[in-house]
Every structure is written in structure tokens, then in C-alpha cells.
Amino acid sequence: MFNLKAVERDRFDADISRMALVARVSTATVPALTKGKEIEGFYVLQVVLKRKDYDSKNILMLQKLIPQKLIFVL
């Protein structure tokens, strides 16, 4: 799916156990919100880490690879 180098895959596998989109926050899901000028909504991505001293490059990589507005729950 993503063309990652072996080093990137290994680093990712060492830090991240699983991921799940747990919510979409928008006017459709939370009626009390008003539509923003630039952002209509965002997703909440739960990332289960294998260790506390994870490499922050993995989160930055996810941000670049997933073309959505995201909030990360680590």
C-alpha cells in the first residue's frame, strides 16, 4: 500500500502495535459544531504503541501518508 523502505517498516513495526480510526468529528456527527472556513471535520486515529520511548518520526510519517485531517490518540 505505502512504498516504505525496509528501515522505515522496521522502525514502524518496532513502535506501533495497531491503529484504528475511532471517530469522525464534523457537523454531521456533532450537531453543536459549526462548519469551519478551512476544515469541515477531522478523524481521530487511535495508535497503540508498543513502547513509551517511540520514535516520533513514525507519527510524522503517518501524518504524511494519510491525506486526512487527523488527531492522534497515542
N, C-alpha and C positions, 0 to 999 in steps of 0.2 A: 504494500500500500504506500508507505513512505519509503523513499530511497535513502536509507540511513547507512552510514559507514559502519563497519563491524565494531569499531571502538565506541561509536555513539549508541549502538544497540546494547553492547555490553554494559555501558555506564547506565543506561536506562533500566535494563533488567536488574542491575545491582541495587537500584534505589526504589523502583516503583513496583508494587505488588499488583495493583489493579486500579482501574479508573471507571467512573460511571457518571453520565450526565444525570443529575438528580433533580434538576428543576429548570424551568424556563420562566424568567421573570419579565413580564410585559403587561400591557394594559388588558390583554386577553386573560391572563392568569391572575392578575391582582387588579381588580377594577378600580381601586382607590388611586392607582398611579395615573399620571398624565403622560402622554407621549412626549418624549424629548425631541429637541431640534435635530440632534445628530444620532441618537441611539433610541431605537424603538423598544429594545429589550435585550436581555443577555441570558446566558446559560450559566448554571452553577455546575462545575466539574469537581467531583469528589476524587481526590487522588490519595490512595492508601500507600503510604511509604513503608519501606522495609527497615529503614533506619533513620535516626534523628539527624545525623550529620550527612544528609543527602546533598548531592551536587545540584546547585541552583540552575545550572545550565540545562538540566532536564526540563524544568518548568518553563524556562525561556524557549526551549525547543518546541514544547507543546504549544506555546503561545503562537509561534511562527507557523507550525504545521496545521493548526486548526483554524480555519478562516471565519471564526465567530467571535463575538464579544463574550468573554469568559470571566467568571470569578472562580478562583481556585480555592477549594477547601482541602487543606493538607492534614 
